[in-house]
């Protein structure tokens, strides 16, 4: 996708992989998906915007994936974990990686990479307690038909195309209600890899995580790994 972007590929061009053996996520994490089990694709977006407008795109993609998975598994509770994961009951069903191609201070193109566990029913031991799939969620929700990867792909692309231009131009304000309803972290005590902690208090219009520290100060986290802080055992 990056090579095609530099060669002039059009806005909306999409590449779909049938399997991944060395998929790349945020901070060097890997994403592996056997043939036919996942929905693995990258979308090229031509978005003339400053680099500061790129981070919210991951949240737009997250909402698009959330809505598509919800349509495939009616009744399931699906949430977004800032900045780029989609969860069902605390287990990851999808991940998103957004990368910008810049020329000077201008964004020339953005590649949105999305991986969704669709048909997987058994995961490696190291992630079995942290991962799930649309098929497992749909089965638990008693869906009437198995998930269709093509239908999920079409739904994600439609929602992404509908919302991304608005967010790049005006921020996340118009998606505020949907974000608040889907926010997996809101109200929970969280920490980051820098040792900071506080109560997750929403997401601002620039895509930053709002965190209320113990001293009452509202801070804004723009990047980093985030985890829920469990109460210490007594």
N, C-alpha and C positions, 0 to 999 in steps of 0.2 A: 504493500500500500504506500509506503514511504517513497519507494523508487518510482512508482506510478505517479505519485503526487508531483515529484520533481520533474517528471516527464510530461506533465500537463494534463493528467487525468481529470475528469470533470467532477464537480460537486455531486455527492451522492453515490459515487462509484463504490461498490461493495464487493468484498472478497470473503468467501465462505470456505472453511476447512472442514473436511470430513473427520479428521482426527488431529490430535496434537500430541507430540512426544516431548517437545521442549518449548511449550508456550511460556511467555514471560508476563509476569504481573508486576505490581508495584514493588519497589525496593528489592528487586531481584528475585522475588518469589516465583515459583514455577506453577504452571497449570498443565496438567496432563489429562487427556480425554481419549479413551479408546474409540475405534471406528464406530460411527453410527450412534454414539450415546449422547454427545453434546451438541450444542449449537454454538459454533465458534466463528466469529466474523469480525471484520474490520470495515469501518465506513469512513470514507474520505469526505471531509467537509471543507468547502471553500468559504471562509468566514473572515472578511476584512475587519480586524479588531485588534486592540492592544493586547499584549500578553496577559494583562490582569483579568481579562474576560474569559480566559481559557478554563481556569479551575471549575467554575460553575457548570461547565458542559458535562462533567462527570455526574453531577446530580441530575441534570436533565436526562441523561442516558439511564441513570438509576431509576428515575420515575417511569421512563418508557418500559424498562425491563419489568419493573414491579407490576405495572398495569397489564402487561402481556402475560406474565405468569399468573396473575390473579384471574385473568380471563380463561386460562387453561385449567385452573384449579379453583373454581368458584367456592367461596366460603372460607378459604384459607386466609390467615392473617400474615401479610407479607410486608416487610419493612425495609427501609434503607439505613444502612450503617455508614455514617459519614466516614470517609469521603467517597467510597467507591464500591461498596458491597451491598448485595441484596440478600436479605435473610428471611427465613421462615422458622419461627420458634427458636431464634438464636442460632440457627444453622445456615451456613452459606449456600445459596442456590445459584448465585451469579457474581461475577466480578467484572470490573470495568477498568480500563487503562486508557487515559487520554494523553496524547503526545502532540505537541505543536511543532510545526516546521516554520521557523522564523527567518526573515531576511532583515537584518538590522533590528530595528524596534518594531517591525511589522510582522504580524502573523500571516504567513502565506497560505497555510493549510493546517488542518487538524485531523489526526487519525484517531478514531474512537474504536478501541478494541474491546470486544465483549465476549465473555465466555459464560454460557448457561448450562448447568447440568440438567439434561432433559430426561433421558431414558435410563440413566444409571440407577441401579438398585443396590449395588455393593461397592463400598469405597475402601481404599487401602486403610490398614489399621491406624496409621498415624493421623488420618483426617476423618475417620469414620464417625466420631462423635461431634465433629464440627461442620459436616457437610450434609447436604440433602439434594434432592432432584425434583424436577417438576412432576415426574412420574410418581415418586413417593408421596409428594404433597397431594397430588390429584387423587391418588388411591385413598389416602386418609380422609380426603374431603368427599369421597364417593362420587367422583366425576363420572359422567356417563360415557365418556370416550377417552382413549389414551391421548396424551399430548401430541400435537402435530408440530414438528420443528418448523415447517414452512409457514404455518399460520403464526407461530410465535415470532419468527423473523419479520414477517410482513407487519405485524402489530408494532414491533419495536421501531422499525424504520418509519412507519407512518407517524408515530408519536414524536420521534426524534425530529423529523422534518417539520412537524407542526410547531414545536416549542423552541427549538434551538436558536432560531433567528431572533425571536422575541427576547430571549435571555441574554444573548450576546449584545443586543442593542440597548436593553433596559434593565438588566439584572434579573434576579430571581423573584422580584416582588409579586409578579402576576401568578407565580406558582406557589406563593407563600402558604396558602391553605392546604394544598396537596402535600407540600413538604412537611408541614407540621403534623398532618395525619399519618405520614409514613415514617416519621423520624424514630428510629429504633433506640436512640440514645437519650432522648429528651427526658429530663427528670432523674436520670441515673448519675451516680457518682462515677466519674471516669478519670483515667490517667493517661499520660502520653509517655513516649520513650525518653523524654527529657526529665521525667520525675515530677512534672506538674500534675495537680489534681484539682477537681472541682465538680460542680453539678452541671451537666449538660443542659443548656437553656435555649436551644434552637439553633437556627442557621441564618446568617444575615444575607442581604441581597447580593453580596459578592462571593457567596459560597463558603464563608468562614464559619467555623463552629464556635458558638457562643458558650462560654464556660464561666460560671460564677464561682470564684475562689472562696475559700473559707473566711477571708477577710471582707467579703462582700463585693469585691471589685469584679466587674464583668470584663473578661478577657476574650480575645478572638484568636483562635488557632487556625492557621492557614494551611498547615501541612503536618505530616507525621502519623505514626501508628497510634491508634486509640484503643483502649481496652476498658471494660467495666471493672471497677474496683469492688471486689467482694468484701463484705464486712469481716473483720478479724474474728476467728473462732474464740469463744470464751472458755 
